């Protein structure tokens, strides 16, 4: 990558390495009342940062970690403290990780002053301070300066928040240099960047998810770059309607029909084959009742052709013909990027398309990139994570990177 990494840092022995990590892990209960009630259900984001942390420890740095957890909205939320994260990190590292109850102030400064080379300190949730996410410079930058005073070097290893222009992810690099990428962030940028700049072919992209507006920029950016673009999920029905098909009560973004028509026309002229599902799984049960039915049992559902969705019914998954069609393209591919579930995968009755495609990706010889977010959760839940070539740790960040949008947390780092 064109940015400096921790491999470019010299003589870290005794230096304070201030590291932004993304330890926004899944916990249960989702919002515990106290710090002692939280239990981590997925520690993959902690594990992903271990190479950077261990490298800094090995070089004798005093490692000071910053992260957020959940959405406390600028207030102290007892159940979103990082004690549970520090405990798990200590277990993974095999050494004590001290935790303080703030990320700035006298307590933090005293804890850092007491550190020895190779020690690791976890600061408190940076989002307890409203200044972390403040939109205006007058509020955000003084907080970034406070954070910057805690370190001698800044390392950003939080790809999952690299698309956020926050105090600890981007603004801090105005005041603390060197400012470099950790191993995780560098690997994310290199892997995703290589896929776009020098892809193995055939190169296919599978895009799902509910809303066209969330993926419209990505779809437009991929046209002309990929050989085949497979569209599934709720947004497929906006494409159907743009083609003049009846979609019943399926999710449709009427405001973006013209944009979708332009994309379909552009795909034909720029050599990207845009493929929509041939058949879909539909139901006439209200969506609220479907979401409330966790087992998927008793839900009326049937498979129909894409041109046969009746009034009063909604499409909620891709059908068996579509699964076979999508699988054919995956088998022929050399590179596959997947972002977004292909149906209402929260419910077992409409999760077959997502599960089948995940299994196909797990057995293909192609290099497979899972673009974070719901797609990453799906392959982990289904037990296919170890069979994917690369799983991004950033949902929104990977999406914006693939869209061609500069990421503030990356832009802020020192150039090579």
N, C-alpha and C positions, 0 to 999 in steps of 0.2 A: 504494500500500500504506500501511498505518497506521504503518509504521516509517520512521524517518529514513533517507535515502540519502546518498551522497556529494555529491549536489546541494545538500544542506542544510549542508555544511561550508563555513566561511568562512576565508579567509586561511591557506592551507596552505603558503605559501612557507617553505621551511626546516624545516617540521614533519616529524616522523617518523610516517609512515603505516604502521601494522602491519596487514598484509592477510592474512587466511586465505583461501587459494585451494584448489581441489581439483585438484591436479596428479597424481592417482592414475591415471596414464596406462598404457596397455597397452605392455608392453615384451617384447622377446625377447632371449635366452631368458627364460622366465618367471621364473627365479630365477638370474640370472648370478652367477658366483663373485666377480667384481670389478666395481667401478664402471665400468671401461673397456669391459666386454663388453656392457653394456646398449645396446639400440637401441630407440627409440620406434617403435611400429607404428601408433599412432593419436594424433595430437597435438590432437584436437578440443577437449579440455578446456583445453589451454593457450590455444588460439585464442579460446575462449569468454571467457576472463578478460582479453583484451587491451584492450577498451574501458575497463575500470576502471583498469587499470595505466597506460594512456596518458593518461587524464584526470588521474590523480594526478601523473604526470610533468609534464604540461603546466601544472599549478598549482604546480610547484616543490617538491613534496613529496619527501622521502627515502623511497623505497618499499621496505619490508622485507616479504618474502613468506614465509609459513609454509604448509607442506603436509605430507601424508603420502604414502607410496608403498608399496603392498602391505601385508603383515601381518607385520612383524618381531617382534611380540609383546614389545615392551619391551626389545629387544636390538639392538645394532648389527649390521646385516647388510650387508656390503660391497656386494652386488649391488643393494641397495635404497637406495643413496645417491642424492641428487637432482642429481648432477653432469650427467647426461644431460639432465635437464629444464632446468637453467640454461642449458646450451649451446643447446638448441632455442629457449628463450625469447629468448635473445640474438639468434638469427637472425631470429626473427619481429619483434622490436622494432627491430632495426637498431641496437642499442647494446649495450655490454658489460653482462653481468649477473654480478656477483661472487658466488661461492658459498663459504660457510663450512662447517666440518665439525661444527658443533653448532648447537643453536637457543637455548641459554642459556650464560652463562659469560663469562669474560674475553675470549676470542677474538672472540665475537660482539659484545660491548660495544665492543671496540676497532675492529672493522670498521664499526660503526654510527657511532662518533664521527668516523671518517674520511670519512664520506659527504658529498657535496655535493648541493644541490638538484637533483632530476631523476635522481639515481643510483638504481639498483635492486640490491638485495641479496637473495639466496636463502639462507634458513636451511636447516639440515639437517632431515631427516625427523623430525617431531615424535614419531612413534611409536617412535623408538629409546628414548624415555623411558617407562617403564611408568606414570609418573604421568599421562601424557596421557589414557589410557583408564581410569584407576582409578575404581572405583565409589564409593569413600568420599571424602567431602569432605576429611578430614584429610590424605589423600595427594594428591588432585588439586588442591586450591585453592592450596597453596603454589607448585606448578609454574605454575599460571595467573598468580599474582602475579609470578613471575619473568619470564614472557613479557610481562606488561602493562608492566613497567618499561622495555621496549625501545621503546615507542611513545608518541606524543602523542595519536594518534587510532587507533581500531580500526575496520577495515572487514572485514566478512564477505562474501566473494563466493563461498563454497564451498557452493552449494546441495546438492551431492552428499553432504555430511556434516552438513547442517543438522539431521538427525534424531538426531544423536549428541550426548549430553550430555558432551562431552569438554572438556579444559582449554582448547584453542585454538579451539574452536567455540562455546562457551557460557560457561564459567566465567570466562574472561578479561574478559568484559563487566561483571563485578562490580567490577573494579578499574581499568578504562580507559574513559574517556569523553572525547569523544563516541564512541559505538559505533553504527555505521551499516551499512546494506546497500550492497554494490556493485551495479553495473548488472546483472550476471548474476543474482544472487540476487533482486533486485527484479523482474526480468522473469519469472523462474520463478514467483514468488508471484503476480504480477499476472495472468499468463496462465492458470495453473491455477485461481486463485481466481475469475477471471471465468467460466471454464467451468462452475464449480459454482454460482455465485451468479446469473449472468445468461446462461444458455446460449442460443445460437441453436437453433431447433428445425426439424425433428426432431433430437434429441440422442441419439446412440447410443454405447455403450461396448462395446468388444471386449476380453474378458478371457481370457487363456490362461495357460500355465504348468502345472507338474506337480502342485502340491499345493493342495488346497482350503484347508488351514489358512493358507496364505500370502495368500490373497485373500478369505477369508470376511468379514472386517471391511469390506473395500472393497465387496464385493458388497452386503452389508447396507446400507451407507451410500448406495450408488447407487440402490437401489430407491426409487422415488418421485421421484427426481431426473431419471433418464434415461427416454427414451421406449422405447428398445429396448436390451436387454442380451444380447449375443451371447457364449455360453460355448464355449470350445474348449480344446485342450490336454488334459493328463492329468486335470485336475480335472473334465472333463465326465463321466467315468465314475462319479464319486461321485454326480452328479446322476442318471445313468441308473439306478444301483442304488437310489437313493432312490425312484425311480419304479417299482421292482420288476422292472427289466430284467436279463437275464443279461449279464454283462460279461466272462466268461472270466477270464483272468489280468491283465486291465487294472488299472492303478493305482487303488486305491480307499481312501478314508479312512473306515473303518468307524466311527470315533469321532465323526464329524461328520455322519452320515446324518440324524439328527434336526434338526440345525441347517439342513441343506440343505433338508429338507422344509418347515421354517418359512419359509425364504427363498422357496421356490416359491409357497407359499400367500400370503405377503406381497406378492409381485410381482403376483399376480392382483388383490388388493384395492386396490393403490396405483397402478395404471395403468402399470406398467412391463411391457412384453412381454419375457419371458425366453425366448430362443431357443437350443436345443441343436442340435448337428449331426444332420442326417438320416442321414448315412452316414459311415463311418470306414474308414481303411486299417488293416488288421490284419496281424499276423505271429505265427508260432508259434516263432520263433527266440528263445532266451534273450536277455534285455536286455543282459547282459554281452557277448555275442558281437556284438550289433548295434552297441554303442558302440565295440567294438574294430575293427569293419569301417568304416573311414573312407570308402571309395569308395561304399558302398551297393549294390555289385554282388553278386549271388548270394543276396540276402536274400529268403526266401519272403514274399510280401505279396499281399493281395487286398483289394478293396473290398466291403464288405457294408453292409446297412442297420443302423441303430443297434439294431434289435431282433433282429439275426441273428448276434451275435458268438458263435462256438462255444466250447465248453470247450477250454482249452489254448491259446487265441489271445488276444492283447492288442491293444487299439486304440492306434495310435501317431501318427495324423494325421487331420485331417478329410478327407472324400471329395469328389468332384467336385460332387455335388448340394449339399453343404453350402457349398462355395466359391461356387456360383451363388446360393444363398440368402443368404449373408452379403453377397455383392456387391450384391445387390438392395437391401438395407437401406442399404449405404454410398452407393449412387447417389442415394438419396432423402434422405440426411442433410444437415444444414447444419453440424453439429459432430460430430466423431468423436474419442474418446479410446481409444487402444489400449495395453494393457499385457499383455505375455506372449505367447510363441510359441504357435501353434495345434497344434503337433505336436512330435515329437522332432526338431527342426530341426537338431540337430548332425549328423544322418545324412541324406545326400541322398535316401535312399529315402522319408523321412518329412518332407521339408521343403517339399513342394509347397503345402500349405495356407497356411503362413506366407508363402511367396513370392508366391502368388496374391493374398492379401489385401493384402500390402505394395504390390503393383503396382496394385491397385484403389484404394488410398488415394492413391497417387501421381498418379492421373488424375482423382480426384473434384474437384468444385468446393467441397466442404465444407472447413471449417477443421479441419485434422488435427493432433492432439496425440499425440505418441509418448512414452509414459511412462517413458523411460529404460531402463536395464538391457538385458535380452536383446532387447527389441523395438527399441531404438535400434541395437544392434549389427546386428540383422537388416537394417534398412533401409539402413544404411551399407554392409554387405557386398553387398547386392543392387543398390546404386547408385541408390537412390531417396531418399537423405537430402535432397538439394537440392529435391525436389518435395514435401516435407512442410512444413506451415505452422510447426510448432514441435516440436523434439525436446528433451525434458528431459535435463539433464546428470546427474540424480540418479535412480537406480533405486529404492532403498529410501526416499529422501526424498520422491520424487514419489508413491510408493505410500502412505506415511503421510499426506502432505498430502491426497491424494484421499480417504483414509479419514476425514478430519476430525480427525486427531491433531495437536495443537500440536507444532511443531518447536522443540526447545530452542535451536538456533542462531538462530532468528528471534525467539522470545519474549524472548531476552536483550538484543536491540537496543533502542535508545532509541525511544520513541514520538514521533510527530510532535507 
